[in-house]
Amino acid sequence: MLNHYETVFILTPVLSDNQVKETVKKFKDIMSKNSAKIVHDENWGLKKLAYPIQKKSTGFYSLIQFDAEGDFIEKLETEFRRDEKVIRFLTFRLDKEAFLYADKRKNKLKESKTNKEEK
């Protein structure tokens, strides 16, 4: 049975925009190769960290929502640990209420993008 998951990871701030995109694509490809279905992804950009991590005070944040088997999470987190560009990550399973909230949030983002494009 597929579960709903959400992962947020922070990439080191010394990367260029292309390197950030390539790294996010790498993790999305890992998900696709392991039968995970990507539902939504967001690039939150460069943000200030709440506290320094590895002597860095900023990082590139990315969020990916996906559906996958439970045993895939261990593989994904191993890949996060192996990549030196990732300074922090968090993956969690969405329960029913969290999934509905994430879906509502995703739809609001789509509506705001559509409204901006129409103007």
C-alpha positions in Angstrom: 0.0 0.0 0.0 1.3 3.4 -0.9 1.5 6.0 1.9 1.6 9.8 1.4 5.0 11.4 2.3 6.5 14.8 2.4 10.2 15.5 2.5 12.0 18.8 3.0 15.7 19.1 2.5 18.2 22.0 2.8 21.0 22.3 0.4 24.3 24.1 1.1 24.2 27.8 0.1 27.4 27.7 -2.0 25.6 26.0 -4.9 24.6 27.8 -8.1 21.0 27.8 -9.2 21.8 25.1 -11.8 23.4 22.9 -9.2 20.4 23.2 -6.9 18.1 22.2 -9.8 20.3 19.3 -10.7 20.4 18.0 -7.1 16.6 18.3 -6.7 16.2 16.5 -10.1 18.6 13.8 -8.8 16.3 13.1 -5.8 13.2 13.2 -7.9 14.8 10.6 -10.3 15.7 8.4 -7.3 12.0 8.5 -6.3 10.8 7.7 -9.8 13.2 4.8 -10.2 11.9 3.3 -6.9 8.2 3.4 -7.9 7.4 6.6 -5.9 4.8 8.9 -7.5 5.7 12.6 -7.1 2.6 14.5 -6.3 4.0 18.1 -5.9 7.3 19.8 -5.5 8.2 23.4 -4.4 11.5 25.3 -4.4 11.4 27.6 -1.5 14.7 29.3 -2.4 17.5 30.6 -0.2 16.4 31.1 3.4 18.0 32.0 6.6 18.4 29.0 9.0 17.1 29.1 12.5 20.6 28.2 13.8 24.0 27.6 12.0 24.5 24.2 10.5 28.0 23.2 9.5 29.0 26.9 10.0 26.4 28.0 7.4 23.6 30.4 8.2 21.5 30.1 5.0 20.4 27.2 2.7 18.3 26.3 -0.3 15.0 24.7 0.8 13.1 22.2 -1.3 9.9 20.3 -0.6 8.6 17.2 -2.4 5.3 15.5 -1.7 5.1 11.9 -3.0 3.4 8.5 -2.6 5.6 5.5 -1.9 5.9 2.2 -0.1 7.2 2.5 3.5 10.5 0.7 2.9 11.5 3.3 0.3 12.0 6.0 2.9 15.1 4.3 4.3 16.7 4.2 0.8 15.8 7.9 0.2 17.3 9.0 3.6 20.4 7.0 2.9 20.8 9.0 -0.4 20.3 12.3 1.5 23.0 11.3 4.0 25.4 10.3 1.1 25.0 13.6 -0.7 27.4 16.2 0.7 25.2 19.1 -0.7 22.4 18.2 1.7 22.9 19.8 5.1 19.5 18.7 6.6 16.5 16.7 5.7 13.2 15.6 7.2 10.8 13.1 5.7 7.4 12.2 7.3 4.3 10.3 6.5 1.2 12.5 6.1 -1.9 11.3 8.0 -5.4 12.0 6.6 -5.7 15.6 8.0 -2.2 16.5 7.0 -2.7 15.2 3.5 -5.9 17.2 3.1 -4.2 20.3 4.3 -1.2 19.8 2.0 -3.6 19.2 -0.9 -5.6 22.4 -0.1 -2.3 24.4 0.1 -1.1 23.0 -3.2 -4.4 24.0 -4.9 -4.1 27.5 -3.5 -0.6 27.8 -4.9 -1.9 26.7 -8.3 -4.7 29.2 -8.2 -2.4 32.1 -7.3 0.0 31.1 -10.1 -3.0 31.0 -12.6 -4.2 34.4 -11.4 -0.7 36.0 -11.8 -0.4 34.6 -15.3 -3.8 36.0 -16.3 -2.8 39.5 -15.2 
